[in-house]
Amino acid sequence: MTKNDDDNMIVSLDVGTNKVTALIAEVQPEGDLNIIGVGVTAARGMDKGGVNDLNLVVQSIQRAINEAELMADCRASSVYLNISGRHISCQNENGMVPINDTEVTQDDVDSVIHAAKSVPIAQERRILHVLPQEFVIDSQESIKSPVGMSGVRMEARVHMITCANDMARNIVKAVERCDLKVESLVFSALASSHAALTDDEKELGVALVDMGAGTIDISLFSGGVLRHTAVIPVAGNQVTNDIAKIFRTPLSHAEEIKVQYACALRQMVSMEDNIEVPSVGGRPSRTMSRHTLAEVVEPRYQELFELVRDEIYGSGLEEQIAAGVVLTGGTAKMEGAVEFAEEIFQMPVRLGAPIGIQGLSDYVADPVYSTGVGLLKFGQIELAEQQKEKQRSQRPHWLQRIQSWFRGEF
């Protein structure tokens, strides 16, 4: 996020395995997000969500930020940053506190959430998110908002997402070397869910599957709250590598062939369609059948979808996701991916792109921007909560003054 010269500006930075995306948006008076700057550059120095060359990552981030700043005609000072990788893990925890007054206050809610997250975690890990699922007051369960309700004791059930400390430090260090402050570090699939899912889907139960180049990030919602998160450390780059090896073409050309011509289901491709495949070492290009390309791609997509299916069923929540699966991210855009996913998951599947945005909406209404737009929405929610907290902390002071007036002390 950036508070640069204007408190209504938010900046997101999506650092992926293949690309870095910077988005700048302003919050309109009516609460809408108006995207005014976009910067996209190839990511170098990243692998499966982790940093493996700090200097190259810094250069990639700086280029993306410069591009977005130029388009938006403003300076970024702080950002909302994503994080992913196999080191991400989740757990559901409970906390309980007595209710001091007869009525639940916001302080009681804060206390019970604090109690829920006070479980011991390994020293090398840090808490990314603590997301309330539901509250229980005495014997009444499934309470979404307990403030103002009466009772003797309150319990909170929360979903906690943690990450490896060193992984988080490395990605934050890369951003700070670009003279930017990290406002919040956000799990990629949680960010994408803010952009690509509807409230109805979350309430009914849905699995968001964010298919990137290095990782597949999964978040499962039911009853309007997050129940399970996971990261699978294989994704679109595996498909690119297969194409490069089998067709003996450089990785850069393999990526182009994948994006332009590949199909996840061979039955959707005509046997007569041909493509030009560049060779290595100055050898002449060859003509290949597009159907042959689909025969290479389909088994890999089958493997990826089966890994996702195993994760969904392993969570024990498969019966609770009545709205099905929403695929997003660049790897989900391939022709035939949605149809193939429906075959494997045996449930409804749709392609998810960012919704509810203005400004450069035509440009960013694409699955590859789900995490970036979701980070903007996360920032918007966090800003609103900070303002509420500020008002709440100021309220006792004003109440004191009003009471003093009534007592005649002024």
ChimeraX attribute file (.defattr): number of C-alpha atoms within 10 A of each C-alpha:
attribute: neighborCount
match mode: 1-to-1
recipient: residues
	/A:1	30
	/A:2	26
	/A:3	16
	/A:4	15
	/A:5	11
	/A:6	11
	/A:7	12
	/A:8	17
	/A:9	26
	/A:10	30
	/A:11	32
	/A:12	32
	/A:13	28
	/A:14	28
	/A:15	31
	/A:16	26
	/A:17	23
	/A:18	19
	/A:19	19
	/A:20	24
	/A:21	27
	/A:22	29
	/A:23	31
	/A:24	30
	/A:25	28
	/A:26	24
	/A:27	17
	/A:28	12
	/A:29	8
	/A:30	6
	/A:31	10
	/A:32	16
	/A:33	24
	/A:34	19
	/A:35	24
	/A:36	20
	/A:37	23
	/A:38	25
	/A:39	22
	/A:40	20
	/A:41	19
	/A:42	16
	/A:43	22
	/A:44	23
	/A:45	17
	/A:46	22
	/A:47	18
	/A:48	22
	/A:49	25
	/A:50	22
	/A:51	22
	/A:52	14
	/A:53	14
	/A:54	17
	/A:55	13
	/A:56	16
	/A:57	21
	/A:58	20
	/A:59	18
	/A:60	22
	/A:61	27
	/A:62	22
	/A:63	20
	/A:64	24
	/A:65	29
	/A:66	19
	/A:67	19
	/A:68	24
	/A:69	21
	/A:70	13
	/A:71	15
	/A:72	19
	/A:73	11
	/A:74	18
	/A:75	19
	/A:76	24
	/A:77	19
	/A:78	23
	/A:79	29
	/A:80	27
	/A:81	29
	/A:82	27
	/A:83	22
	/A:84	27
	/A:85	24
	/A:86	18
	/A:87	17
	/A:88	22
	/A:89	18
	/A:90	18
	/A:91	13
	/A:92	17
	/A:93	19
	/A:94	20
	/A:95	19
	/A:96	19
	/A:97	19
	/A:98	16
	/A:99	21
	/A:100	13
	/A:101	11
	/A:102	12
	/A:103	14
	/A:104	22
	/A:105	17
	/A:106	13
	/A:107	12
	/A:108	20
	/A:109	21
	/A:110	12
	/A:111	18
	/A:112	24
	/A:113	24
	/A:114	16
	/A:115	17
	/A:116	23
	/A:117	22
	/A:118	12
	/A:119	10
	/A:120	6
	/A:121	11
	/A:122	9
	/A:123	8
	/A:124	10
	/A:125	17
	/A:126	16
	/A:127	16
	/A:128	20
	/A:129	18
	/A:130	20
	/A:131	17
	/A:132	22
	/A:133	21
	/A:134	19
	/A:135	24
	/A:136	18
	/A:137	22
	/A:138	13
	/A:139	9
	/A:140	10
	/A:141	13
	/A:142	14
	/A:143	14
	/A:144	14
	/A:145	13
	/A:146	21
	/A:147	14
	/A:148	11
	/A:149	12
	/A:150	16
	/A:151	19
	/A:152	14
	/A:153	18
	/A:154	24
	/A:155	23
	/A:156	28
	/A:157	22
	/A:158	25
	/A:159	22
	/A:160	22
	/A:161	22
	/A:162	19
	/A:163	22
	/A:164	19
	/A:165	15
	/A:166	13
	/A:167	20
	/A:168	20
	/A:169	11
	/A:170	16
	/A:171	23
	/A:172	19
	/A:173	17
	/A:174	22
	/A:175	23
	/A:176	16
	/A:177	15
	/A:178	15
	/A:179	13
	/A:180	19
	/A:181	19
	/A:182	20
	/A:183	18
	/A:184	19
	/A:185	17
	/A:186	23
	/A:187	25
	/A:188	28
	/A:189	29
	/A:190	24
	/A:191	26
	/A:192	34
	/A:193	31
	/A:194	21
	/A:195	27
	/A:196	26
	/A:197	21
	/A:198	15
	/A:199	12
	/A:200	12
	/A:201	21
	/A:202	22
	/A:203	17
	/A:204	16
	/A:205	25
	/A:206	29
	/A:207	30
	/A:208	27
	/A:209	26
	/A:210	31
	/A:211	25
	/A:212	26
	/A:213	24
	/A:214	24
	/A:215	23
	/A:216	29
	/A:217	29
	/A:218	25
	/A:219	23
	/A:220	26
	/A:221	24
	/A:222	22
	/A:223	20
	/A:224	17
	/A:225	19
	/A:226	22
	/A:227	22
	/A:228	23
	/A:229	25
	/A:230	24
	/A:231	24
	/A:232	20
	/A:233	18
	/A:234	21
	/A:235	24
	/A:236	24
	/A:237	20
	/A:238	16
	/A:239	23
	/A:240	22
	/A:241	16
	/A:242	16
	/A:243	24
	/A:244	21
	/A:245	12
	/A:246	11
	/A:247	18
	/A:248	14
	/A:249	21
	/A:250	18
	/A:251	16
	/A:252	10
	/A:253	17
	/A:254	24
	/A:255	19
	/A:256	12
	/A:257	21
	/A:258	21
	/A:259	16
	/A:260	12
	/A:261	17
	/A:262	26
	/A:263	25
	/A:264	28
	/A:265	23
	/A:266	20
	/A:267	13
	/A:268	13
	/A:269	21
	/A:270	11
	/A:271	12
	/A:272	8
	/A:273	12
	/A:274	15
	/A:275	15
	/A:276	12
	/A:277	20
	/A:278	19
	/A:279	16
	/A:280	12
	/A:281	8
	/A:282	7
	/A:283	8
	/A:284	9
	/A:285	12
	/A:286	12
	/A:287	10
	/A:288	14
	/A:289	16
	/A:290	22
	/A:291	23
	/A:292	16
	/A:293	23
	/A:294	22
	/A:295	17
	/A:296	20
	/A:297	22
	/A:298	21
	/A:299	15
	/A:300	17
	/A:301	24
	/A:302	18
	/A:303	13
	/A:304	20
	/A:305	22
	/A:306	15
	/A:307	14
	/A:308	23
	/A:309	17
	/A:310	11
	/A:311	19
	/A:312	23
	/A:313	12
	/A:314	10
	/A:315	14
	/A:316	10
	/A:317	18
	/A:318	19
	/A:319	11
	/A:320	17
	/A:321	22
	/A:322	17
	/A:323	20
	/A:324	21
	/A:325	26
	/A:326	23
	/A:327	24
	/A:328	30
	/A:329	25
	/A:330	18
	/A:331	24
	/A:332	26
	/A:333	21
	/A:334	17
	/A:335	18
	/A:336	19
	/A:337	23
	/A:338	20
	/A:339	15
	/A:340	18
	/A:341	26
	/A:342	16
	/A:343	14
	/A:344	13
	/A:345	19
	/A:346	12
	/A:347	14
	/A:348	17
	/A:349	22
	/A:350	17
	/A:351	18
	/A:352	27
	/A:353	23
	/A:354	24
	/A:355	18
	/A:356	14
	/A:357	18
	/A:358	17
	/A:359	15
	/A:360	14
	/A:361	16
	/A:362	9
	/A:363	10
	/A:364	21
	/A:365	20
	/A:366	19
	/A:367	24
	/A:368	24
	/A:369	24
	/A:370	29
	/A:371	34
	/A:372	30
	/A:373	35
	/A:374	28
	/A:375	34
	/A:376	30
	/A:377	26
	/A:378	23
	/A:379	25
	/A:380	22
	/A:381	12
	/A:382	14
	/A:383	16
	/A:384	12
	/A:385	12
	/A:386	12
	/A:387	11
	/A:388	12
	/A:389	13
	/A:390	11
	/A:391	11
	/A:392	12
	/A:393	11
	/A:394	11
	/A:395	12
	/A:396	11
	/A:397	11
	/A:398	11
	/A:399	11
	/A:400	11
	/A:401	14
	/A:402	14
	/A:403	13
	/A:404	12
	/A:405	11
	/A:406	10
	/A:407	9
	/A:408	8
	/A:409	9
	/A:410	9
